[in-house]
Amino acid sequence: MIITLEELRNIKHSLPTGSVKKIAKQLNLEEQTIRNYFGAKKKSPPTLAIHRQSGPGGGIFRIEDLTILNLAKQIIKEKQMRTKKE
Protein backbone atom coordinates (compact mmCIF):
# COMPACT_ATOMS: atom_id res chain seq x y z
CA MET A 1 0.00 0.00 0.00
CA ILE A 2 1.20 3.51 -0.79
CA ILE A 3 0.28 6.26 1.69
CA THR A 4 1.55 9.76 2.36
CA LEU A 5 3.17 10.82 5.61
CA GLU A 6 0.35 13.32 6.02
CA GLU A 7 -2.26 10.54 5.82
CA LEU A 8 -0.33 8.41 8.33
CA ARG A 9 -0.04 11.33 10.76
CA ASN A 10 -3.77 12.09 10.43
CA ILE A 11 -4.58 8.49 11.33
CA LYS A 12 -2.23 8.58 14.34
CA HIS A 13 -3.70 11.88 15.55
CA SER A 14 -7.23 10.45 15.24
CA LEU A 15 -6.42 7.63 17.65
CA PRO A 16 -7.71 7.95 21.21
CA THR A 17 -5.16 8.35 24.00
CA GLY A 18 -3.48 5.05 24.84
CA SER A 19 -3.98 3.50 21.41
CA VAL A 20 -0.27 3.30 20.59
CA LYS A 21 0.28 1.35 23.81
CA LYS A 22 -2.73 -0.88 23.07
CA ILE A 23 -1.52 -1.70 19.54
CA ALA A 24 2.04 -2.34 20.76
CA LYS A 25 0.82 -4.68 23.49
CA GLN A 26 -1.52 -6.55 21.16
CA LEU A 27 1.27 -7.12 18.60
CA ASN A 28 4.04 -7.63 21.18
CA LEU A 29 6.02 -4.68 19.81
CA GLU A 30 7.63 -1.68 21.45
CA GLU A 31 5.58 1.51 21.57
CA GLN A 32 8.30 3.39 19.72
CA THR A 33 8.02 0.90 16.86
CA ILE A 34 4.35 1.86 16.52
CA ARG A 35 5.19 5.57 16.66
CA ASN A 36 7.85 5.08 13.98
CA TYR A 37 5.28 3.32 11.80
CA PHE A 38 3.30 6.56 11.82
CA GLY A 39 6.29 8.68 10.84
CA ALA A 40 8.42 9.21 13.96
CA LYS A 41 12.13 8.92 13.31
CA LYS A 42 13.51 7.49 16.55
CA LYS A 43 15.37 4.22 16.41
CA SER A 44 13.72 1.15 17.86
CA PRO A 45 13.97 -2.54 17.11
CA PRO A 46 12.57 -4.26 15.16
CA THR A 47 12.44 -2.37 11.90
CA LEU A 48 9.15 -2.79 10.07
CA ALA A 49 8.69 -3.33 6.35
CA ILE A 50 8.08 0.33 5.54
CA HIS A 51 9.91 2.10 2.76
CA ARG A 52 9.94 5.90 2.72
CA GLN A 53 10.45 8.01 -0.37
CA SER A 54 11.09 11.73 0.06
CA GLY A 55 8.67 14.15 -1.49
CA PRO A 56 6.20 16.97 -0.84
CA GLY A 57 4.24 16.82 2.39
CA GLY A 58 6.74 14.51 4.06
CA GLY A 59 6.92 12.00 1.24
CA ILE A 60 5.23 8.70 0.66
CA PHE A 61 5.50 5.35 2.38
CA ARG A 62 5.17 1.90 0.86
CA ILE A 63 3.83 -0.36 3.59
CA GLU A 64 4.06 -4.11 3.10
CA ASP A 65 2.38 -5.24 6.33
CA LEU A 66 -0.91 -3.47 7.03
CA THR A 67 -1.50 -5.03 10.47
CA ILE A 68 -0.74 -1.86 12.47
CA LEU A 69 -2.63 0.36 10.05
CA ASN A 70 -5.68 -1.90 10.09
CA LEU A 71 -5.69 -2.02 13.91
CA ALA A 72 -5.46 1.77 14.06
CA LYS A 73 -8.35 2.16 11.62
CA GLN A 74 -10.40 -0.34 13.64
CA ILE A 75 -9.78 1.62 16.86
CA ILE A 76 -10.80 4.86 15.14
CA LYS A 77 -13.96 3.23 13.78
CA GLU A 78 -14.87 1.91 17.26
CA LYS A 79 -14.30 5.40 18.71
CA GLN A 80 -16.59 6.93 16.09
CA MET A 81 -19.31 4.35 16.76
CA ARG A 82 -19.14 5.05 20.53
CA THR A 83 -19.37 8.78 19.84
CA LYS A 84 -22.47 8.31 17.67
CA LYS A 85 -24.20 6.28 20.42
CA GLU A 86 -23.65 9.04 23.00
Buried (B, 14 or more C-beta within 10 A) or exposed (E): EEBBBBBBBEBBEBBEEEBBEBBBEEEEBEBBBBBBBBBBEEEBEEEBEBEBEEEEEBEBBEBEEEBBBEBBBEBBEEBEEEEEEE
